[in-house]
Amino acid sequence: MVRQPLAGLAGVGFAVVIVAINAVLVPAGFPLTGAPRAEVAEFFAGHADLVRAASAAAPAAWFLSTMFAAGALAALWGTGPMWALAGFAGVMLQNLTFTGVTATRLALTSVPEPGLWALHDALFVFNGAFLALAMVGLSISGLRAGLIRRWHAAIGLVAAALQFASATLSPLVIGDPGPVGLLGLAGWLIWVVWIAAYGIALRGNTGSA
């Protein structure tokens, strides 16, 4: 196993970018999944420039996450590639899915079409399946290789379970979120910690499991 310092920096950078995007949108009142159409239309009409500015940071996030995933795959390749490849595929698929999420947000700043928000919600929730795949694959392979610690792999698997449950229960999450909507949120918060810690591990600052 060869450490990947640049990929490690990319992983930490990705975590910083996605937190920054949400730090801009959430305090402004960005609608939650399943929000009423009137609330969605009001937000995008009044915050179009803010959404566009936040969306401008998304390509950097995808670039960094790809660098991270490629570095993780390179570091773990010699330890048995199946789980590492699964994790890499999960990151690539979440990049693709979130491109759709960001594109619908941008479209809503110009055309407040309710159907676009419904598409946004569906893509957003289903993205949890790919985040789960990324965390399961890279957690298992990273633990087996001695790249990450047991606690790190454990929180990755917990977050994966939460994200996958949210994606599986997508009709409930979109139709009437309630407590079910907290599954994806909790999984996402753990995902941010998980990927930042993985980036640090790739840089070689952690010990073995």
VOGUPA-432372 format. One record per atom (N, C-alpha, C, O): x, y, z; residue in three letters. Coordinates in pm, whole numbers, plus 50000, padded with zeros to 5 digits. Layout:
<rs>
R/east/north/up/aa
R/X/Y/Z/ALA .
...
</rs>
This chain:
<rs>
R/east/north/up/aa
R/50084/49881/50000/MET .
R/50000/50000/50000/MET .
R/50087/50124/50000/MET .
R/50178/50136/50083/MET .
R/50062/50217/49907/VAL .
R/50139/50340/49895/VAL .
R/50050/50458/49933/VAL .
R/49940/50473/49880/VAL .
R/50098/50540/50024/ARG .
R/50022/50659/50064/ARG .
R/50006/50754/49946/ARG .
R/50088/50756/49854/ARG .
R/49900/50831/49949/GLN .
R/49868/50923/49840/GLN .
R/49841/51062/49898/GLN .
R/49725/51100/49916/GLN .
R/49948/51138/49926/PRO .
R/49929/51268/49991/PRO .
R/49839/51365/49914/PRO .
R/49756/51433/49974/PRO .
R/49855/51371/49781/LEU .
R/49774/51463/49702/LEU .
R/49627/51424/49708/LEU .
R/49540/51510/49720/LEU .
R/49599/51293/49699/ALA .
R/49462/51246/49709/ALA .
R/49405/51275/49848/ALA .
R/49287/51305/49863/ALA .
R/49492/51264/49948/GLY .
R/49448/51295/50084/GLY .
R/49405/51440/50097/GLY .
R/49302/51470/50158/GLY .
R/49483/51530/50041/LEU .
R/49446/51672/50042/LEU .
R/49315/51695/49967/LEU .
R/49231/51775/50008/LEU .
R/49299/51623/49856/ALA .
R/49176/51636/49778/ALA .
R/49054/51592/49860/ALA .
R/48949/51655/49853/ALA .
R/49069/51484/49937/GLY .
R/48959/51437/50020/GLY .
R/48919/51539/50124/GLY .
R/48800/51565/50145/GLY .
R/49018/51598/50191/VAL .
R/48990/51702/50290/VAL .
R/48930/51824/50221/VAL .
R/48836/51886/50272/VAL .
R/48986/51859/50105/GLY .
R/48934/51974/50030/GLY .
R/48789/51954/49989/GLY .
R/48709/52047/49995/GLY .
R/48756/51834/49946/PHE .
R/48619/51803/49909/PHE .
R/48525/51824/50026/PHE .
R/48419/51885/50012/PHE .
R/48564/51774/50144/ALA .
R/48481/51791/50264/ALA .
R/48460/51940/50294/ALA .
R/48350/51981/50329/ALA .
R/48566/52019/50281/VAL .
R/48557/52163/50308/VAL .
R/48462/52231/50210/VAL .
R/48381/52315/50250/VAL .
R/48471/52194/50082/VAL .
R/48387/52258/49980/VAL .
R/48240/52228/50002/VAL .
R/48157/52318/49995/VAL .
R/48207/52101/50029/ILE .
R/48064/52068/50044/ILE .
R/48006/52127/50172/ILE .
R/47888/52162/50177/ILE .
R/48088/52137/50275/VAL .
R/48041/52202/50398/VAL .
R/48020/52351/50371/VAL .
R/47922/52409/50418/VAL .
R/48111/52413/50296/ALA .
R/48099/52555/50264/ALA .
R/47973/52584/50183/ALA .
R/47903/52682/50207/ALA .
R/47944/52496/50085/ILE .
R/47823/52515/50003/ILE .
R/47699/52512/50091/ILE .
R/47610/52596/50077/ILE .
R/47693/52415/50181/ASN .
R/47577/52405/50269/ASN .
R/47572/52516/50372/ASN .
R/47464/52556/50415/ASN .
R/47689/52565/50413/ALA .
R/47695/52676/50508/ALA .
R/47638/52804/50447/ALA .
R/47594/52894/50519/ALA .
R/47641/52813/50314/VAL .
R/47583/52927/50244/VAL .
R/47433/52909/50224/VAL .
R/47356/53002/50246/VAL .
R/47392/52789/50181/LEU .
R/47252/52767/50143/LEU .
R/47159/52744/50262/LEU .
R/47048/52798/50264/LEU .
R/47202/52666/50358/VAL .
R/47112/52628/50468/VAL .
R/47068/52749/50552/VAL .
R/46948/52763/50576/VAL .
R/47160/52836/50596/PRO .
R/47113/52952/50674/PRO .
R/47019/53045/50597/PRO .
R/46940/53118/50657/PRO .
R/47030/53041/50464/ALA .
R/46942/53125/50382/ALA .
R/46802/53068/50371/ALA .
R/46712/53133/50317/ALA .
R/46782/52946/50422/GLY .
R/46650/52885/50419/GLY .
R/46626/52791/50304/GLY .
R/46513/52775/50259/GLY .
R/46734/52728/50253/PHE .
R/46717/52635/50141/PHE .
R/46612/52530/50176/PHE .
R/46620/52469/50283/PHE .
R/46514/52506/50087/PRO .
R/46403/52415/50119/PRO .
R/46451/52272/50146/PRO .
R/46544/52223/50082/PRO .
R/46388/52208/50241/LEU .
R/46417/52069/50271/LEU .
R/46352/51978/50169/LEU .
R/46261/52019/50097/LEU .
R/46398/51855/50162/THR .
R/46337/51756/50073/THR .
R/46189/51743/50106/THR .
R/46152/51728/50222/THR .
R/46105/51747/50004/GLY .
R/45961/51735/50025/GLY .
R/45894/51866/50061/GLY .
R/45776/51865/50099/GLY .
R/45965/51978/50051/ALA .
R/45907/52108/50088/ALA .
R/45792/52144/49995/ALA .
R/45791/52103/49879/ALA .
R/45695/52222/50043/PRO .
R/45581/52264/49960/PRO .
R/45629/52345/49839/PRO .
R/45732/52413/49846/PRO .
R/45556/52337/49731/ARG .
R/45595/52405/49608/ARG .
R/45605/52557/49626/ARG .
R/45695/52620/49571/ARG .
R/45513/52614/49705/ALA .
R/45515/52759/49724/ALA .
R/45644/52802/49794/ALA .
R/45701/52906/49761/ALA .
R/45688/52723/49891/GLU .
R/45812/52755/49963/GLU .
R/45932/52746/49870/GLU .
R/46023/52829/49877/GLU .
R/45933/52646/49785/VAL .
R/46043/52629/49690/VAL .
R/46048/52746/49592/VAL .
R/46155/52803/49568/VAL .
R/45932/52781/49536/ALA .
R/45927/52890/49440/ALA .
R/45972/53021/49503/ALA .
R/46043/53099/49439/ALA .
R/45931/53046/49626/GLU .
R/45968/53170/49695/GLU .
R/46118/53175/49719/GLU .
R/46181/53280/49701/GLU .
R/46176/53063/49761/PHE .
R/46320/53063/49789/PHE .
R/46401/53090/49663/PHE .
R/46489/53176/49663/PHE .
R/46372/53018/49556/PHE .
R/46453/53034/49434/PHE .
R/46430/53169/49367/PHE .
R/46519/53221/49299/PHE .
R/46312/53227/49387/ALA .
R/46288/53361/49332/ALA .
R/46368/53466/49407/ALA .
R/46415/53564/49349/ALA .
R/46383/53447/49537/GLY .
R/46451/53547/49619/GLY .
R/46599/53524/49639/GLY .
R/46670/53613/49686/GLY .
R/46649/53404/49604/HIS .
R/46789/53370/49630/HIS .
R/46859/53312/49507/HIS .
R/46950/53230/49519/HIS .
R/46815/53354/49390/ALA .
R/46871/53298/49266/ALA .
R/47022/53320/49259/ALA .
R/47097/53228/49224/ALA .
R/47068/53440/49292/ASP .
R/47212/53469/49283/ASP .
R/47291/53386/49383/ASP .
R/47402/53341/49353/ASP .
R/47235/53364/49500/LEU .
R/47303/53284/49603/LEU .
R/47318/53139/49556/LEU .
R/47424/53079/49571/LEU .
R/47211/53084/49499/VAL .
R/47215/52945/49450/VAL .
R/47316/52933/49337/VAL .
R/47389/52835/49330/VAL .
R/47319/53031/49249/ARG .
R/47415/53027/49138/ARG .
R/47559/53034/49188/ARG .
R/47647/52965/49137/ARG .
R/47582/53117/49288/ALA .
R/47717/53128/49345/ALA .
R/47759/52997/49411/ALA .
R/47872/52952/49394/ALA .
R/47667/52936/49485/ALA .
R/47698/52809/49550/ALA .
R/47721/52700/49447/ALA .
R/47808/52614/49465/ALA .
R/47645/52702/49339/SER .
R/47659/52601/49235/SER .
R/47793/52612/49163/SER .
R/47844/52514/49111/SER .
R/47849/52733/49161/ALA .
R/47977/52753/49094/ALA .
R/48090/52676/49162/ALA .
R/48193/52649/49101/ALA .
R/48070/52641/49290/ALA .
R/48173/52567/49364/ALA .
R/48162/52416/49342/ALA .
R/48254/52342/49375/ALA .
R/48050/52372/49285/ALA .
R/48027/52228/49269/ALA .
R/48130/52158/49181/ALA .
R/48175/52050/49217/ALA .
R/48170/52215/49066/PRO .
R/48272/52147/48985/PRO .
R/48401/52121/49060/PRO .
R/48465/52018/49039/PRO .
R/48441/52213/49147/ALA .
R/48561/52191/49227/ALA .
R/48542/52071/49319/ALA .
R/48635/51992/49339/ALA .
R/48421/52057/49376/ALA .
R/48393/51943/49463/ALA .
R/48405/51811/49388/ALA .
R/48461/51715/49439/ALA .
R/48351/51807/49265/TRP .
R/48357/51683/49187/TRP .
R/48501/51651/49146/TRP .
R/48541/51535/49146/TRP .
R/48577/51753/49112/PHE .
R/48717/51733/49075/PHE .
R/48793/51676/49195/PHE .
R/48868/51579/49181/PHE .
R/48774/51735/49312/LEU .
R/48846/51691/49431/LEU .
R/48804/51551/49473/LEU .
R/48888/51470/49512/LEU .
R/48675/51520/49465/SER .
R/48630/51387/49506/SER .
R/48683/51280/49411/SER .
R/48712/51168/49453/SER .
R/48696/51314/49283/THR .
R/48752/51218/49188/THR .
R/48900/51193/49216/THR .
R/48945/51079/49212/THR .
R/48973/51299/49246/MET .
R/49114/51284/49283/MET .
R/49128/51198/49409/MET .
R/49216/51112/49418/MET .
R/49041/51224/49505/PHE .
R/49042/51145/49628/PHE .
R/49016/50997/49599/PHE .
R/49090/50911/49645/PHE .
R/48912/50970/49523/ALA .
R/48874/50831/49495/ALA .
R/48981/50758/49416/ALA .
R/49009/50641/49441/ALA .
R/49041/50828/49319/ALA .
R/49148/50767/49239/ALA .
R/49269/50735/49327/ALA .
R/49330/50629/49313/ALA .
R/49303/50827/49417/GLY .
R/49415/50803/49507/GLY .
R/49388/50688/49603/GLY .
R/49477/50607/49631/GLY .
R/49266/50682/49655/ALA .
R/49230/50572/49744/ALA .
R/49239/50438/49670/ALA .
R/49290/50340/49724/ALA .
R/49190/50436/49547/LEU .
R/49197/50314/49467/LEU .
R/49341/50272/49443/LEU .
R/49375/50154/49454/LEU .
R/49427/50368/49412/ALA .
R/49568/50338/49388/ALA .
R/49635/50285/49514/ALA .
R/49716/50192/49508/ALA .
R/49600/50344/49629/ALA .
R/49661/50302/49755/ALA .
R/49618/50162/49795/ALA .
R/49694/50089/49859/ALA .
R/49495/50124/49759/LEU .
R/49437/49998/49806/LEU .
R/49442/49886/49703/LEU .
R/49404/49773/49733/LEU .
R/49486/49917/49583/TRP .
R/49477/49821/49473/TRP .
R/49543/49687/49504/TRP .
R/49487/49582/49473/TRP .
R/49659/49689/49565/GLY .
R/49732/49565/49587/GLY .
R/49677/49479/49698/GLY .
R/49727/49369/49721/GLY .
R/49575/49527/49769/THR .
R/49521/49452/49883/THR .
R/49395/49373/49846/THR .
R/49329/49318/49934/THR .
R/49362/49368/49719/GLY .
R/49238/49303/49676/GLY .
R/49144/49410/49625/GLY .
R/49084/49482/49705/GLY .
R/49129/49422/49493/PRO .
R/49066/49540/49436/PRO .
R/48914/49546/49439/PRO .
R/48858/49652/49411/PRO .
R/48844/49437/49471/MET .
R/48699/49440/49455/MET .
R/48632/49550/49538/MET .
R/48557/49631/49483/MET .
R/48660/49555/49669/TRP .
R/48596/49654/49753/TRP .
R/48644/49795/49719/TRP .
R/48567/49890/49723/TRP .
R/48772/49807/49687/ALA .
R/48825/49939/49648/ALA .
R/48758/49989/49521/ALA .
R/48724/50107/49510/ALA .
R/48739/49899/49424/LEU .
R/48671/49938/49301/LEU .
R/48526/49976/49326/LEU .
R/48473/50069/49266/LEU .
R/48460/49902/49417/ALA .
R/48322/49935/49452/ALA .
R/48314/50075/49512/ALA .
R/48224/50153/49481/ALA .
R/48410/50106/49600/GLY .
R/48413/50239/49660/GLY .
R/48438/50348/49557/GLY .
R/48374/50453/49560/GLY .
R/48531/50323/49466/PHE .
R/48560/50418/49359/PHE .
R/48435/50441/49273/PHE .
R/48401/50555/49240/PHE .
R/48366/50332/49238/ALA .
R/48244/50344/49157/ALA .
R/48138/50425/49231/ALA .
R/48067/50505/49169/ALA .
R/48128/50406/49362/GLY .
R/48030/50482/49440/GLY .
R/48057/50631/49434/GLY .
R/47964/50710/49420/GLY .
R/48183/50670/49445/VAL .
R/48217/50813/49438/VAL .
R/48185/50869/49300/VAL .
R/48132/50979/49288/VAL .
R/48219/50793/49194/MET .
R/48192/50841/49059/MET .
R/48041/50855/49034/MET .
R/47996/50951/48972/MET .
R/47965/50759/49082/LEU .
R/47820/50764/49062/LEU .
R/47756/50877/49141/LEU .
R/47660/50939/49095/LEU .
R/47810/50905/49262/GLN .
R/47753/51017/49337/GLN .
R/47789/51150/49270/GLN .
R/47711/51245/49275/GLN .
R/47908/51158/49206/ASN .
R/47941/51278/49130/ASN .
R/47841/51300/49016/ASN .
R/47793/51411/48993/ASN .
R/47812/51192/48946/LEU .
R/47718/51200/48834/LEU .
R/47579/51240/48882/LEU .
R/47514/51327/48823/LEU .
R/47532/51176/48989/THR .
R/47399/51206/49040/THR .
R/47389/51349/49091/THR .
R/47289/51417/49068/THR .
R/47494/51394/49160/PHE .
R/47488/51529/49214/PHE .
R/47505/51635/49106/PHE .
R/47470/51751/49127/PHE .
R/47560/51597/48993/THR .
R/47558/51688/48879/THR .
R/47413/51718/48841/THR .
R/47377/51832/48812/THR .
R/47330/51613/48843/GLY .
R/47187/51631/48816/GLY .
R/47119/51717/48921/GLY .
R/47034/51800/48889/GLY .
R/47155/51696/49048/VAL .
R/47098/51776/49157/VAL .
R/47132/51924/49137/VAL .
R/47045/52010/49145/VAL .
R/47259/51952/49111/THR .
R/47303/52091/49094/THR .
R/47243/52153/48969/THR .
R/47207/52271/48969/THR .
R/47231/52074/48864/ALA .
R/47172/52126/48740/ALA .
R/47025/52165/48760/ALA .
R/46981/52267/48708/ALA .
R/46952/52086/48836/THR .
R/46811/52121/48861/THR .
R/46801/52246/48948/THR .
R/46709/52326/48930/THR .
R/46895/52263/49041/ARG .
R/46894/52384/49123/ARG .
R/46917/52508/49036/ARG .
R/46849/52609/49050/ARG .
R/47014/52497/48946/LEU .
R/47042/52609/48856/LEU .
R/46921/52638/48767/LEU .
R/46886/52754/48743/LEU .
R/46859/52533/48718/ALA .
R/46742/52551/48632/ALA .
R/46629/52621/48708/ALA .
R/46556/52702/48652/ALA .
R/46615/52588/48836/LEU .
R/46508/52648/48917/LEU .
R/46530/52798/48940/LEU .
R/46435/52870/48969/LEU .
R/46653/52844/48929/THR .
R/46677/52988/48945/THR .
R/46624/53068/48826/THR .
R/46604/53189/48835/THR .
R/46600/52999/48714/SER .
R/46548/53066/48595/SER .
R/46403/53028/48566/SER .
R/46323/53112/48525/SER .
R/46371/52900/48590/VAL .
R/46237/52849/48561/VAL .
R/46184/52776/48685/VAL .
R/46220/52661/48708/VAL .
R/46101/52842/48765/PRO .
R/46050/52780/48888/PRO .
R/45943/52674/48860/PRO .
R/45828/52687/48902/PRO .
R/45983/52570/48790/GLU .
R/45891/52463/48751/GLU .
R/45884/52359/48863/GLU .
R/45987/52304/48900/GLU .
R/45764/52331/48919/PRO .
R/45752/52234/49028/PRO .
R/45810/52096/48995/PRO .
R/45864/52028/49081/PRO .
R/45797/52058/48869/GLY .
R/45850/51927/48830/GLY .
R/46001/51918/48847/GLY .
R/46054/51811/48874/GLY .
R/46070/52031/48830/LEU .
R/46214/52031/48849/LEU .
R/46250/52005/48995/LEU .
R/46347/51934/49022/LEU .
R/46175/52060/49086/TRP .
R/46202/52035/49229/TRP .
R/46175/51889/49264/TRP .
R/46248/51830/49343/TRP .
R/46071/51832/49208/ALA .
R/46043/51690/49232/ALA .
R/46158/51604/49182/ALA .
R/46197/51507/49248/ALA .
R/46213/51639/49065/LEU .
R/46328/51568/49011/LEU .
R/46449/51587/49102/LEU .
R/46522/51492/49131/LEU .
R/46469/51709/49147/HIS .
R/46579/51739/49240/HIS .
R/46572/51650/49363/HIS .
R/46672/51590/49403/HIS .
R/46453/51641/49424/ASP .
R/46437/51561/49545/ASP .
R/46466/51413/49520/ASP .
R/46532/51347/49600/ASP .
R/46417/51363/49407/ALA .
R/46439/51221/49375/ALA .
R/46588/51192/49357/ALA .
R/46640/51094/49412/ALA .
R/46656/51275/49281/LEU .
R/46800/51257/49261/LEU .
R/46876/51270/49393/LEU .
R/46967/51192/49421/LEU .
R/46839/51368/49473/PHE .
R/46906/51394/49599/PHE .
R/46897/51273/49692/PHE .
R/46995/51233/49754/PHE .
R/46778/51216/49702/VAL .
R/46759/51103/49794/VAL .
R/46826/50977/49740/VAL .
R/46891/50904/49815/VAL .
R/46811/50950/49610/PHE .
R/46873/50831/49553/PHE .
R/47025/50837/49557/PHE .
R/47091/50733/49552/PHE .
R/47081/50956/49567/ASN .
R/47226/50970/49578/ASN .
R/47280/50897/49700/ASN .
R/47397/50860/49705/ASN .
R/47194/50878/49799/GLY .
R/47236/50806/49920/GLY .
R/47284/50665/49891/GLY .
R/47371/50614/49962/GLY .
R/47229/50601/49789/ALA .
R/47272/50465/49755/ALA .
R/47418/50465/49710/ALA .
R/47493/50372/49740/ALA .
R/47458/50569/49636/PHE .
R/47595/50575/49586/PHE .
R/47693/50617/49696/PHE .
R/47807/50571/49699/PHE .
R/47649/50706/49785/LEU .
R/47732/50739/49900/LEU .
R/47754/50614/49985/LEU .
R/47864/50591/50036/LEU .
R/47650/50534/50000/ALA .
R/47662/50409/50077/ALA .
R/47763/50316/50012/ALA .
R/47847/50257/50080/ALA .
R/47755/50301/49881/LEU .
R/47849/50215/49810/LEU .
R/47993/50264/49829/LEU .
R/48084/50184/49851/LEU .
R/48013/50395/49820/ALA .
R/48147/50451/49838/ALA .
R/48201/50420/49977/ALA .
R/48316/50378/49991/ALA .
R/48118/50440/50078/MET .
R/48166/50419/50215/MET .
R/48186/50272/50249/MET .
R/48282/50238/50318/MET .
R/48098/50186/50201/VAL .
R/48116/50043/50227/VAL .
R/48244/49993/50161/VAL .
R/48327/49929/50224/VAL .
R/48259/50024/50032/GLY .
R/48375/49975/49959/GLY .
R/48507/50025/50015/GLY .
R/48599/49946/50037/GLY .
R/48517/50155/50039/LEU .
R/48644/50211/50085/LEU .
R/48667/50184/50234/LEU .
R/48782/50180/50278/LEU .
R/48561/50167/50311/SER .
R/48579/50132/50452/SER .
R/48634/49991/50467/SER .
R/48728/49968/50542/SER .
R/48574/49897/50397/ILE .
R/48618/49758/50407/ILE .
R/48760/49741/50353/ILE .
R/48845/49679/50416/ILE .
R/48784/49798/50236/SER .
R/48918/49783/50176/SER .
R/49022/49859/50257/SER .
R/49134/49811/50274/SER .
R/48987/49976/50307/GLY .
R/49081/50054/50387/GLY .
R/49116/49986/50518/GLY .
R/49231/49992/50562/GLY .
R/49018/49922/50580/LEU .
R/49044/49852/50706/LEU .
R/49132/49729/50681/LEU .
R/49226/49704/50756/LEU .
R/49099/49654/50578/ARG .
R/49179/49535/50547/ARG .
R/49324/49569/50514/ARG .
R/49415/49492/50543/ARG .
R/49344/49686/50453/ALA .
R/49479/49727/50415/ALA .
R/49555/49792/50530/ALA .
R/49676/49815/50520/ALA .
R/49486/49821/50639/GLY .
R/49550/49890/50750/GLY .
R/49562/50039/50728/GLY .
R/49636/50107/50800/GLY .
R/49490/50092/50629/LEU .
R/49496/50236/50601/LEU .
R/49415/50316/50701/LEU .
R/49456/50425/50742/LEU .
R/49300/50263/50742/ILE .
R/49215/50334/50837/ILE .
R/49194/50249/50962/ILE .
R/49216/50128/50961/ILE .
R/49151/50314/51068/ARG .
R/49127/50245/51194/ARG .
R/48987/50183/51198/ARG .
R/48902/50212/51113/ARG .
R/48965/50099/51298/ARG .
R/48835/50031/51309/ARG .
R/48721/50130/51331/ARG .
R/48614/50115/51273/ARG .
R/48745/50231/51416/TRP .
R/48638/50329/51440/TRP .
R/48599/50400/51311/TRP .
R/48482/50430/51289/TRP .
R/48698/50427/51227/HIS .
R/48674/50496/51101/HIS .
R/48590/50410/51008/HIS .
R/48493/50457/50948/HIS .
R/48626/50283/50996/ALA .
R/48547/50192/50914/ALA .
R/48406/50177/50971/ALA .
R/48309/50169/50896/ALA .
R/48396/50174/51104/ALA .
R/48265/50156/51169/ALA .
R/48171/50272/51139/ALA .
R/48054/50250/51106/ALA .
R/48221/50395/51149/ILE .
R/48131/50508/51122/ILE .
R/48095/50514/50974/ILE .
R/47987/50559/50936/ILE .
R/48188/50466/50889/GLY .
R/48156/50459/50747/GLY .
R/48041/50363/50719/GLY .
R/47953/50392/50638/GLY .
R/48044/50249/50785/LEU .
R/47938/50150/50764/LEU .
R/47805/50197/50824/LEU .
R/47699/50171/50768/LEU .
R/47812/50267/50938/VAL .
R/47689/50321/50998/VAL .
R/47628/50426/50905/VAL .
R/47508/50424/50879/VAL .
R/47712/50518/50855/ALA .
R/47663/50621/50764/ALA .
R/47608/50559/50636/ALA .
R/47507/50605/50583/ALA .
R/47674/50454/50587/ALA .
R/47627/50385/50467/ALA .
R/47488/50326/50490/ALA .
R/47401/50334/50403/ALA .
R/47467/50266/50607/ALA .
R/47337/50207/50638/ALA .
R/47228/50316/50642/ALA .
R/47118/50295/50592/ALA .
R/47261/50430/50701/LEU .
R/47165/50540/50709/LEU .
R/47132/50595/50570/LEU .
R/47016/50619/50538/LEU .
R/47235/50613/50488/GLN .
R/47213/50666/50353/GLN .
R/47134/50568/50268/GLN .
R/47044/50608/50194/GLN .
R/47168/50440/50278/PHE .
R/47097/50340/50197/PHE .
R/46951/50328/50242/PHE .
R/46861/50312/50159/PHE .
R/46928/50337/50372/ALA .
R/46790/50332/50423/ALA .
R/46711/50451/50371/ALA .
R/46594/50437/50333/ALA .
R/46773/50568/50370/SER .
R/46705/50687/50320/SER .
R/46670/50672/50172/SER .
R/46560/50708/50130/SER .
R/46764/50618/50093/ALA .
R/46738/50598/49951/ALA .
R/46627/50495/49929/ALA .
R/46542/50511/49841/ALA .
R/46629/50389/50008/THR .
R/46528/50284/49995/THR .
R/46389/50336/50031/THR .
R/46289/50296/49971/THR .
R/46384/50424/50130/LEU .
R/46256/50480/50175/LEU .
R/46224/50611/50104/LEU .
R/46152/50696/50157/LEU .
R/46278/50628/49985/SER .
R/46264/50755/49913/SER .
R/46120/50805/49899/SER .
R/46098/50925/49911/SER .
R/46020/50718/49873/PRO .
R/45883/50772/49864/PRO .
R/45838/50841/49992/PRO .
R/45768/50942/49988/PRO .
R/45878/50786/50106/LEU .
R/45843/50848/50234/LEU .
R/45922/50976/50257/LEU .
R/45868/51076/50302/LEU .
R/46051/50971/50225/VAL .
R/46137/51087/50246/VAL .
R/46089/51205/50162/VAL .
R/46090/51319/50209/VAL .
R/46046/51179/50040/ILE .
R/46002/51287/49951/ILE .
R/45859/51329/49982/ILE .
R/45827/51447/49982/ILE .
R/45772/51230/50008/GLY .
R/45631/51260/50029/GLY .
R/45600/51325/50162/GLY .
R/45527/51424/50168/GLY .
R/45655/51271/50269/ASP .
R/45630/51323/50404/ASP .
R/45750/51289/50491/ASP .
R/45746/51192/50567/ASP .
R/45856/51368/50481/PRO .
R/45984/51334/50543/PRO .
R/45973/51296/50691/PRO .
R/46009/51185/50729/PRO .
R/45924/51388/50775/GLY .
R/45915/51360/50917/GLY .
R/46047/51308/50972/GLY .
R/46154/51350/50926/GLY .
R/46041/51217/51069/PRO .
R/46163/51161/51128/PRO .
R/46247/51083/51026/PRO .
R/46369/51074/51039/PRO .
R/46180/51025/50924/VAL .
R/46253/50946/50824/VAL .
R/46356/51032/50751/VAL .
R/46462/50984/50711/VAL .
R/46324/51159/50735/GLY .
R/46415/51249/50666/GLY .
R/46547/51269/50740/GLY .
R/46646/51311/50680/GLY .
R/46548/51240/50870/LEU .
R/46670/51256/50948/LEU .
R/46773/51147/50919/LEU .
R/46891/51164/50948/LEU .
R/46728/51035/50861/LEU .
R/46821/50927/50828/LEU .
R/46930/50977/50734/LEU .
R/47049/50961/50759/LEU .
R/46886/51040/50624/GLY .
R/46982/51088/50526/GLY .
R/47069/51199/50581/GLY .
R/47189/51205/50552/GLY .
R/47011/51288/50663/LEU .
R/47089/51398/50720/LEU .
R/47198/51345/50812/LEU .
R/47313/51388/50804/LEU .
R/47162/51251/50899/ALA .
R/47261/51193/50991/ALA .
R/47370/51122/50912/ALA .
R/47489/51135/50944/ALA .
R/47331/51047/50810/GLY .
R/47428/50977/50728/GLY .
R/47520/51072/50655/GLY .
R/47639/51045/50639/GLY .
R/47465/51185/50608/TRP .
R/47546/51283/50537/TRP .
R/47649/51349/50629/TRP .
R/47765/51368/50591/TRP .
R/47607/51384/50750/LEU .
R/47699/51446/50845/LEU .
R/47816/51353/50878/LEU .
R/47931/51396/50887/LEU .
R/47784/51224/50896/ILE .
R/47890/51127/50923/ILE .
R/47979/51110/50801/ILE .
R/48100/51093/50813/ILE .
R/47919/51113/50681/TRP .
R/47994/51101/50555/TRP .
R/48100/51209/50544/TRP .
R/48212/51182/50500/TRP .
R/48067/51332/50584/VAL .
R/48163/51442/50577/VAL .
R/48282/51415/50669/VAL .
R/48397/51434/50630/VAL .
R/48253/51369/50792/VAL .
R/48361/51335/50886/VAL .
R/48443/51219/50831/VAL .
R/48566/51221/50838/VAL .
R/48375/51120/50777/TRP .
R/48440/51000/50724/TRP .
R/48538/51034/50611/TRP .
R/48652/50986/50611/TRP .
R/48494/51118/50516/ILE .
R/48580/51144/50401/ILE .
R/48696/51236/50439/ILE .
R/48806/51222/50385/ILE .
R/48674/51329/50532/ALA .
R/48784/51414/50578/ALA .
R/48889/51329/50650/ALA .
R/49009/51347/50629/ALA .
R/48842/51236/50734/ALA .
R/48935/51148/50806/ALA .
R/49007/51055/50709/ALA .
R/49123/51021/50730/ALA .
R/48939/51014/50602/TYR .
R/49002/50927/50502/TYR .
R/49112/51003/50429/TYR .
R/49218/50948/50398/TYR .
R/49086/51130/50402/GLY .
R/49188/51212/50338/GLY .
R/49313/51223/50425/GLY .
R/49425/51216/50374/GLY .
R/49293/51241/50555/ILE .
R/49406/51248/50648/ILE .
R/49482/51115/50648/ILE .
R/49605/51113/50653/ILE .
R/49407/51005/50644/ALA .
R/49470/50873/50642/ALA .
R/49555/50855/50516/ALA .
R/49665/50799/50523/ALA .
R/49506/50900/50403/LEU .
R/49581/50887/50279/LEU .
R/49712/50968/50283/LEU .
R/49810/50933/50217/LEU .
R/49710/51075/50360/ARG .
R/49832/51155/50374/ARG .
R/49933/51089/50465/ARG .
R/50049/51131/50472/ARG .
R/49890/50983/50537/GLY .
R/49985/50908/50619/GLY .
R/49994/50954/50763/GLY .
R/50094/50929/50830/GLY .
R/49890/51023/50811/ASN .
R/49896/51075/50947/ASN .
R/49825/50988/51049/ASN .
R/49814/51027/51165/ASN .
R/49776/50870/51008/THR .
R/49709/50782/51103/THR .
R/49783/50650/51109/THR .
R/49857/50614/51018/THR .
R/49761/50580/51216/GLY .
R/49823/50447/51230/GLY .
R/49736/50339/51171/GLY .
R/49634/50368/51108/GLY .
R/49776/50216/51190/SER .
R/49700/50103/51137/SER .
R/49583/50072/51228/SER .
R/49572/50125/51339/SER .
R/49494/49982/51179/ALA .
R/49376/49946/51256/ALA .
R/49415/49867/51379/ALA .
R/49329/49827/51457/ALA .
</rs>
